[in-house]
Amino acid sequence: QDRKMDRGEVFDSLELAGEADCFVDLSEFDDHQASAARKAQRVIARALRTRSRISVRRAKSETQLADLLPPYIEDGDSWHVISGGDVDSLSFAKHLLQCEPFDYMALSTWCMSIDDVQQLGRWLDAGQLRWLDCYVGEIFPNQYAAAYAELCATVRRHRGRVATFRNHSKVMLLGCQRTHRHLVIESSANVNTNPRTEQTVVTADAGLFRFYADFFNSIKSFNDNFADWVPHGQAS
């Protein structure tokens, strides 16, 4: 099947030429209302091309990460890190929050531990963050029930939401309205630490930040427990 994409353009959808040949139509056996609801929640693929100055580093531990990454990621720069040991995606957020102020974080992960939830809470309670949007996988509320409950309680004390959907993406956004700074952390790692090798890219780019923010803002959560939530930037 042939798929063509012109470079330099942003696509809001990705269509497969052979899509009709890939699926069996079982609609006559389906509940029409349930089918319509699933289609409404279907995630549309998006793509964005960026051009950035690129630097590469290797990290074996969280302490080494501070020596490898600069304290300030210049606008337009991308830092690529291959890591192992005790480095996870929250390690990068910790490094960046120590180096400059941010008030907003959006975090997408399949799961996280209660220790990670408590770290997020400490940043919020200390005023290092003021708004936290979390996007977690559908397994998280049941398989990590204590961490999920504490995460929801933590976010409710401040501003933001916890959205559950069929999620396996690992993305983190950091923004500051006062300094107009926008950082994106894209990683193979979940928030929780594991001993496996992981790769992470940290990019300072407002366009890439908005690309992900627009996508996650549009997510309809399986658990409608933050009904009053409005996207960051639209709140009064």
C-alpha positions in Angstrom: 0.0 0.0 0.0 1.2 3.4 -0.9 1.3 6.3 1.6 2.5 9.7 0.6 3.3 12.6 2.9 4.6 16.0 1.8 7.4 17.2 4.0 7.0 20.4 6.1 3.2 20.1 6.5 1.1 19.2 9.6 -1.4 16.4 9.0 -4.4 16.0 11.3 -5.2 12.5 10.1 -3.5 9.6 8.5 -5.4 7.5 6.0 -4.4 4.0 4.8 -5.1 3.3 1.2 -5.8 -0.3 2.0 -7.8 0.3 5.1 -10.9 -1.4 3.7 -9.0 -4.6 3.1 -7.6 -4.7 6.7 -10.8 -5.1 8.7 -13.8 -7.4 8.7 -17.1 -5.6 8.8 -19.0 -7.0 11.8 -21.4 -4.0 12.1 -24.5 -6.1 11.6 -23.7 -7.9 14.9 -22.8 -4.8 16.8 -24.8 -2.5 19.0 -25.1 0.7 17.0 -24.9 3.1 19.9 -21.9 1.4 21.4 -20.2 1.3 18.0 -20.9 5.1 17.5 -19.4 5.8 20.9 -16.2 3.8 20.1 -15.8 5.7 16.8 -16.2 9.0 18.5 -13.4 8.1 20.9 -11.1 6.8 18.1 -7.7 8.5 18.2 -6.8 10.2 14.9 -3.1 9.9 14.0 -1.2 13.2 13.6 2.3 14.1 12.4 4.5 17.1 12.7 7.9 17.8 11.1 10.4 19.9 13.1 14.0 21.0 12.5 16.2 21.4 15.6 19.8 21.5 16.5 20.5 18.0 17.8 22.9 16.8 20.6 23.3 13.2 21.8 24.3 11.9 25.3 24.4 8.7 27.3 23.3 8.4 30.9 23.6 5.5 33.3 22.1 7.2 36.4 20.0 10.2 37.5 23.0 11.9 39.0 24.9 11.5 35.7 22.0 13.1 33.9 22.7 16.5 35.5 26.2 16.4 34.1 25.1 15.5 30.6 22.2 17.9 30.0 22.7 21.7 30.1 20.8 23.6 32.8 19.0 25.5 30.0 17.8 24.0 26.8 18.1 26.6 24.1 15.0 27.3 22.0 15.2 25.1 18.9 17.5 22.6 20.5 16.8 18.8 20.8 18.9 16.7 23.2 18.8 13.0 22.6 19.7 10.7 25.5 20.1 6.9 25.7 19.9 5.8 29.3 19.7 2.9 31.7 19.8 2.4 35.5 17.7 4.7 37.6 16.8 7.2 34.8 13.1 7.6 33.9 11.1 10.3 32.3 10.5 12.0 35.6 14.2 12.3 36.0 14.3 14.7 33.1 11.5 16.8 34.5 13.3 17.0 37.8 16.4 18.3 36.1 14.5 20.9 34.1 12.4 22.1 37.1 15.6 22.6 39.1 17.0 24.9 36.3 14.2 27.2 35.4 10.6 28.0 36.5 7.5 26.2 35.0 3.9 26.5 36.0 2.3 23.8 33.7 2.9 20.1 33.2 1.1 17.7 31.0 2.2 14.1 31.5 1.3 11.0 29.4 2.3 7.6 30.6 0.9 4.1 30.7 1.4 3.8 34.5 3.3 5.2 37.4 4.1 4.3 41.0 2.8 6.0 44.1 6.3 7.4 44.7 6.1 9.2 41.4 2.6 10.6 42.3 4.0 11.9 45.6 6.9 13.6 43.7 4.3 15.4 41.5 2.4 16.4 44.6 5.5 17.9 46.2 6.1 20.0 43.1 2.5 21.2 43.1 2.5 21.9 46.9 5.8 23.8 46.6 4.5 26.0 43.8 7.0 24.6 41.3 4.0 23.6 39.2 0.5 25.1 39.4 -1.4 22.9 36.8 -1.0 19.2 36.1 -2.8 17.3 33.4 -2.2 13.5 33.5 -3.0 11.1 30.7 -2.8 7.4 31.8 -3.5 4.0 30.3 -6.8 2.2 30.9 -5.1 -0.3 33.2 -4.0 2.3 35.7 -7.2 2.8 37.8 -7.5 -0.9 38.5 -4.0 -2.3 38.5 -2.5 0.7 40.3 -5.6 1.7 42.3 -3.8 3.3 45.3 -1.5 5.4 43.0 -4.5 6.4 40.8 -6.6 7.5 43.8 -3.8 9.6 45.2 -3.0 11.1 41.8 -6.7 12.2 41.4 -6.7 13.6 45.0 -3.4 15.5 44.3 -4.6 17.1 41.1 -8.0 18.1 42.7 -6.1 20.1 45.3 -4.7 22.2 42.5 -5.7 22.5 38.9 -5.8 20.1 36.0 -7.2 16.6 35.3 -6.5 12.9 35.2 -7.7 11.4 31.9 -7.9 7.6 31.3 -7.9 6.2 27.8 -6.2 3.6 25.6 -2.8 5.2 26.1 0.7 3.9 25.8 2.4 7.2 24.8 5.2 8.7 27.0 5.2 12.4 26.6 5.7 15.3 29.0 5.1 19.0 28.4 6.5 21.8 30.5 5.4 25.4 30.0 5.7 28.8 31.7 3.4 31.6 30.8 5.7 34.3 32.3 8.8 33.3 30.4 7.0 31.9 27.3 9.1 28.8 27.5 7.9 25.4 26.1 9.7 22.1 26.6 8.7 18.6 25.3 10.1 15.4 26.7 9.4 12.3 24.4 10.6 9.0 25.9 10.3 5.3 25.6 10.1 5.2 29.4 7.1 5.2 31.6 7.2 7.5 34.6 8.1 4.7 36.9 11.8 3.6 37.0 13.0 0.3 35.5 16.4 -1.1 34.8 15.9 -1.3 31.0 17.6 0.9 28.4 15.4 3.8 27.4 15.7 6.7 24.9 14.5 10.2 25.5 14.4 13.4 23.5 14.1 16.9 25.2 13.1 19.6 22.8 12.6 23.4 23.4 10.0 24.2 20.7 6.6 26.0 21.2 5.2 24.5 18.0 5.9 20.9 19.1 4.5 21.8 22.5 1.2 23.0 21.0 1.1 20.0 18.7 1.0 17.6 21.6 -1.1 19.9 23.8 -3.9 20.2 21.2 -4.0 16.4 20.9 -4.1 15.7 24.6 -6.6 18.5 25.2 -9.0 16.7 22.8 -8.9 13.4 24.7 -12.2 12.2 26.1 -11.5 10.4 29.3 -13.1 7.0 30.1 -13.6 8.2 33.7 -15.5 11.5 33.6 -14.3 12.5 37.1 -13.0 15.9 36.2 -16.2 17.2 34.6 -15.3 20.9 35.3 -11.9 20.7 33.6 -11.1 23.1 30.8 -7.8 23.1 28.8 -4.9 25.0 30.2 -4.8 28.4 28.5 -8.6 28.6 28.2 -9.2 28.8 32.0 -10.0 32.2 33.5 
